[in-house]
Amino acid sequence: MTILDTAFMEVALRLGRRNRGATAENPSVGCVITSTQGEHAHIVGRGWTAPGGRPHAETMALANAGDAARGGTAYVTLEPCFHHGKTPPCCSALIDAGVTRVVAAIADPDPRVSGQGFDALRTAGIAVDVGAGAGQARRDLLGFLSRIEHGRPCVTLKLAVSSDGKIAEGEGKSTVITGPQAHAHSHLLRARSDAILVGKNTVIIDDPVLTCRLEGLEARSPIRVVVDTQLEIPATCTLVTTARTVPTCVYCTNTVPADRIQALKAAGVEVVAVDAGADGRPDLVQMLQCLGDAGINDLMVEGGAQLAEALLNADLVDRVALFRSPNPVGANGVDALNGLSLDLITGGSRFSHAANRTCGEDMLDWFTRKG
């Protein structure tokens, strides 16, 4: 690997983030095609996975490069696909285009690919190098990797807490904790997620919309998912009345009467009944597996102290976006994790501090699961 390999892969990684959360079940990949003239290499093609997952990044980059791809190098953030799906394999496209080298960040764990893409390229006489930008690629593609390797999406828990660790002024009270810059960044996180998950109480108390309301990104609103054991959310709530516009899914237990399920389905809500866990609520592992089966790579959890506690207790949280306000709420406020200490996240035993940034007067800290 060379310094140029690292630099060109960084461009590919940035391109791969462009449509994160909008590529359906497919990974959000970036690709750069370079050509060398004399001693100087320069970019002749750029591509990234399109909304809905097609065309793939390599296809876009090769089309962008045209004949200039012949004899060039392709930098791609994930092993090029080998299998025939709704589009021909990207390996075949790279071979036909006449590239002489492929630099990939990481291998694709999908059993339909899993090294076979690299083998096909090498068999065709194309040099293959793997590993440039691998760490960042794994972070960027964590949702896809989790779904393929573990059968469930990457779970990002988003919390907005006061300086004294509260999420509301009191039980049943809708409370604004953070300022406008933090709110805007939260909406950006929504745009980068395939689905957003809240608990029943959040719907009843806040009547949220759960869409992305950043100008220009409204179409990037995630699928809205609610955990509601006995389907108690009202038919008049915003999530139900707008379900035909923004896809909405509710997970309940399989003990819910059929007529209650049909009432929500009639409003355009998808209802999925799963087994009850030990606490009588929908089994979270089974629910996440269902979401994985539906092609959800990145799931953001945005509401409910009970839901946050349950996911943490089940060790199902992969990342935490912790927004912290400098202002207190007071002793009567609702604890962020329903009685669990925030030290579970910030103390370093389970999560590592990954990054931080300011959002106006608030602070955003990122934590990632260890191991």
VOFI-86927 format. One record per residue (C-alpha): x, y, z; residue in three letters. Coordinates in steps of 0.25 Angstrom, whole numbers, plus 5000, padded with zeros to 4 digits. Example, Ala and Ser with C-alpha at 12.3 -4.5 7.8 and 13.67 -1.06 7.14 Angstrom:
BEGIN
504949825031ALA;505549965029SER;
***
This chain:
BEGIN
500050005000MET;500550144997THR;500150285002ILE;499350304989LEU;498550174992ASP;498250235006THR;497850375000ALA;496950314988PHE;496350214998MET;495950335007GLU;495250394995VAL;494450264993ALA;494050255007LEU;493550395007ARG;492750364995LEU;492250235001GLY;491550325013ARG;490750405003ARG;489550315003ASN;489650245016ARG;488250215021GLY;487650215007ALA;488250095000THR;487249995005ALA;487849855009GLU;489049885001ASN;490349945007PRO;490650095004SER;491950074997VAL;492950174990GLY;493850154978CYS;494850234971VAL;495550204958ILE;496950264955THR;497850264943SER;499350294943THR;499950384933GLN;501450384934GLY;501750384949GLU;500450454953HIS;499150384957ALA;497850454956HIS;496350424958ILE;495550394945VAL;494350334951GLY;493550344964ARG;492350264969GLY;491450234981TRP;490350134984THR;489050204979ALA;487750224987PRO;487050084987GLY;488350014986GLY;488550024970ARG;489350054962PRO;490550004971HIS;491750094973ALA;492650024963GLU;491650034952THR;491450184954MET;492950204955ALA;493250124943LEU;492150204935ALA;492750334940ASN;494150294935ALA;493850234922GLY;494950184914ASP;495950254924ALA;495750134933ALA;496550044924ARG;497850014930GLY;497450094943GLY;497250054958THR;495950044965ALA;495850084980TYR;494550024986VAL;494150025001THR;493649875000LEU;493949754992GLU;493249764979PRO;492049674978CYS;492249544971PHE;490749494970HIS;489749514960HIS;488549594966GLY;487649704960LYS;488949754953THR;490149684948PRO;491349664957PRO;492249774959CYS;493449684957CYS;493049664943SER;492849814941ALA;494249834946LEU;494849724937ILE;494149774925ASP;494549914927ALA;496049874927GLY;496549924940VAL;497849864944THR;497749874959ARG;496749874970VAL;496949934984VAL;495849894994ALA;495749935008ALA;495049815014ILE;494449675009ALA;492949655008ASP;492549555018PRO;491249525010ASP;491349375007PRO;491049404992ARG;492349484991VAL;493249455003SER;494649454996GLY;494049404982GLN;494049544977GLY;495549564980PHE;495749424974ASP;495049454961ALA;495849584959LEU;497149514962ARG;496749404952THR;496549514941ALA;497949564944GLY;497549684952ILE;498449714964ALA;497749724977VAL;498149794990ASP;497249785002VAL;497349875015GLY;497450025011ALA;496450095020GLY;495949965027ALA;495750025040GLY;494850145035GLN;494150055025ALA;493749955036ARG;493150075044ARG;492450135032ASP;491849995028LEU;491549945042LEU;490149935040GLY;490249845027PHE;491349765034LEU;490449745046SER;489249695038ARG;490149595030ILE;490949545042GLU;489949545053HIS;488549555046GLY;488149685052ARG;488449835049PRO;489449925056CYS;488749985068VAL;489050135071THR;488450185084LEU;488250335083LYS;488050405097LEU;487850555100ALA;488050575115VAL;488150695124SER;489450725132SER;488750635144ASP;488450515135GLY;487050535132LYS;486150525119ILE;484950595124ALA;484450685135GLU;483450585140GLY;482750455137GLU;481850485125GLY;482350615122LYS;482950655108SER;484250725111THR;485250795101VAL;486650765107ILE;487550815096THR;487650935087GLY;487450955072PRO;488850915067GLN;488650785074ALA;487250765069HIS;487850785055ALA;488950685057HIS;487950585062SER;487150605049HIS;488450575041LEU;488650445049LEU;487150415045ARG;487550435030ALA;488750335032ARG;487850225038SER;486950125031ASP;485950125042ALA;485650195055ILE;485150125068LEU;484350175079VAL;483450125090GLY;481950135092LYS;482050235103ASN;482850325094THR;481750325084VAL;480650345094ILE;481450465102ILE;482150535090ASP;481250495078ASP;482550505070PRO;482650515055VAL;484050445054LEU;484350495040THR;485650565035CYS;485250715035ARG;486650775030LEU;486450855017GLU;486750765005GLY;486750635013LEU;485250615015GLU;485250495006ALA;486350425014ARG;485350405026SER;485550265032PRO;484550155034ILE;483850185047ARG;483750065057VAL;482950055070VAL;483049955081VAL;481649945086ASP;481349815094THR;479749825093GLN;479649925082LEU;479250035091GLU;479650155082ILE;478450235078PRO;477950225064ALA;477950385064THR;479450395067CYS;480350455056THR;481050325053LEU;479750255049VAL;479150365042THR;480350385033THR;480650235031ALA;480250235017ARG;481350355014THR;482450305023VAL;482650155025PRO;482250115039THR;482349985046CYS;481949945060VAL;482449825068TYR;481449755078CYS;481349625084THR;480649505078ASN;479549515089THR;478949635083VAL;477549615078PRO;477449605062ALA;476349725062ASP;477349815068ARG;478449775058ILE;477449795046GLN;477049935051ALA;478549985050LEU;478749915037LYS;477549975031ALA;478250115034ALA;479450075026GLY;480250025038VAL;481049895037GLU;480849815049VAL;481849705053VAL;481449605065ALA;482649545071VAL;482849455084ASP;482849515097ALA;484049525105GLY;484249495120ALA;483749635123ASP;482449615115GLY;482849715104ARG;483249685090PRO;484549595090ASP;485649695086LEU;486549595079VAL;485449535071GLN;484949685067MET;486349715063LEU;486549595055GLN;485249625047CYS;485749765044LEU;487049705039GLY;486249605030ASP;485449735025ALA;486849785020GLY;487049895031ILE;488549915033ASN;488550035043ASP;487450055054LEU;487450185062MET;486750175076VAL;486150305079GLU;485150305090GLY;484750235103GLY;485550215116ALA;484950075118GLN;485350035103LEU;486750085105ALA;486950015118GLU;486349885112ALA;487349895100LEU;488549915109LEU;488149805119ASN;488049715107ALA;489449765102ASP;488849795088LEU;489349945087VAL;490549955078ASP;490750115078ARG;490250225087VAL;490050365082ALA;489950445095LEU;489550585094PHE;489750665108ARG;489150795111SER;489950885121PRO;488550915128ASN;487950825139PRO;486550785140VAL;486450755155GLY;486250645165ALA;484750615160ASN;485250585146GLY;485250455139VAL;486550375139ASP;487150355125ALA;487250205126LEU;486050165135ASN;486950155147GLY;488150095141LEU;489350185143SER;489950265131LEU;491250205135ASP;490850085128LEU;491150165115ILE;492150265120THR;492950185130GLY;493750105120GLY;493449965124SER;492549935112ARG;492750045102PHE;493950125098SER;493850275095HIS;494050295080ALA;493850445077ALA;493150575082ASN;492750705076ARG;491950835081THR;490550855076CYS;490351005080GLY;490351005096GLU;490150855096ASP;491250735094MET;491050615086LEU;491950495091ASP;492050365083TRP;492250235089PHE;492450095083THR;492349955088ARG;493649895092LYS;494149775085GLY;
***
